[in-house]
Every structure is written in C-alpha cells, then in structure tokens.
Amino acid sequence: MADLNTELKQYIIEALNLEDMTPDDIDNDAPLFGEGLGLDSIDALELIVLMEKHYGIRLASAAEGKEIFKSIQTMADYVAKNRKK
C-alpha cells in the first residue's frame, strides 16, 4: 500500500503542478482540502480525471468523491479495492 500512496502523491503533484513539493511533503493522513494540502474544487476535478486515467475508476457522484478524496490514505484504500487498470 505504501507504493500506491507514493504513486498517488506523484500523480497529484504532476496533475496539479505542485512543482515545489515531493511525495515526502504530503502526509498520508492529512486532509487534501482545506487546511491540509489546501486543494479546491478545481483540483477535485483534476483528481477525478486522475482516477479515471490511471486506475480506470469512474466516480458515481460528487458526494462519493468527497469521501474518497479526504486524504491520500482514503484515496489509496479506494483505488486498491476498485481499480480497473
């Protein structure tokens, strides 16, 4: 699972152009939105695209995304259970 966490962090850094960050800068359990990484609703759209592109996962609703995108760990858990690629 640690490899999946690092992979997700790298994809997020690339997709959101977080050039000054490395995967080590992102805590697995820190919130992605608000106080943690500080992502916003536009970034959420990028995360949805990332999930589909890299893992073949289509989210059914925004509410589902809100739960999945709480942290790197919640994303990794969801990807591990639902990935198609």
C-alpha positions in Angstrom: 0.0 0.0 0.0 2.9 2.4 0.7 3.9 2.2 -3.0 0.3 3.1 -4.0 0.4 6.1 -1.6 3.6 7.3 -3.2 2.3 6.7 -6.7 -0.9 8.8 -5.9 1.2 11.6 -4.4 3.4 11.7 -7.5 0.3 11.8 -9.8 -1.2 14.6 -7.7 2.0 16.6 -7.8 2.1 16.3 -11.6 -1.6 16.8 -12.3 -1.8 19.9 -10.1 1.6 21.3 -10.9 2.8 21.3 -7.3 6.4 21.9 -8.5 7.9 22.7 -5.1 6.5 19.5 -3.5 7.8 16.0 -3.3 5.8 12.9 -2.2 7.5 13.1 1.2 6.0 16.5 1.7 2.5 15.1 1.7 1.3 13.2 4.8 -0.8 10.1 4.0 -3.5 11.1 6.6 -3.5 14.9 6.1 -6.7 16.4 4.6 -6.3 17.1 0.9 -8.8 20.0 1.0 -8.9 23.0 3.4 -6.1 23.1 6.0 -4.1 20.0 4.8 -2.8 20.3 1.2 -5.2 23.2 0.5 -6.8 21.9 -2.6 -10.0 23.4 -4.0 -13.0 22.4 -6.2 -11.0 22.8 -9.4 -8.4 20.5 -8.0 -11.1 18.0 -7.2 -12.0 17.8 -10.9 -8.3 17.0 -11.7 -8.4 14.2 -9.1 -11.5 12.7 -10.7 -9.7 12.8 -14.1 -6.6 11.3 -12.5 -8.6 8.4 -11.0 -10.1 7.6 -14.4 -6.9 8.0 -16.4 -4.6 6.0 -14.2 -6.9 3.5 -12.5 -10.0 3.2 -14.7 -12.2 4.4 -11.8 -15.3 6.5 -12.6 -16.8 8.2 -9.6 -20.6 8.0 -9.4 -21.2 11.3 -7.7 -19.6 14.4 -6.1 -20.6 13.1 -2.7 -18.6 9.9 -3.3 -15.6 11.9 -4.4 -15.8 14.0 -1.2 -15.4 10.8 0.9 -12.7 9.3 -1.3 -10.6 12.5 -1.5 -10.3 13.1 2.3 -6.6 12.1 2.3 -4.0 10.1 0.3 -4.8 7.1 2.5 -8.6 7.2 1.7 -7.8 7.5 -2.0 -5.3 4.6 -1.8 -7.8 2.4 0.0 -10.4 3.1 -2.6 -8.1 2.6 -5.5 -6.8 -0.7 -4.1 -10.4 -2.0 -3.9 -11.8 -0.6 -7.1 -9.0 -0.2 -9.7 -9.6 -1.5 -13.2 -6.1 -0.8 -14.5 
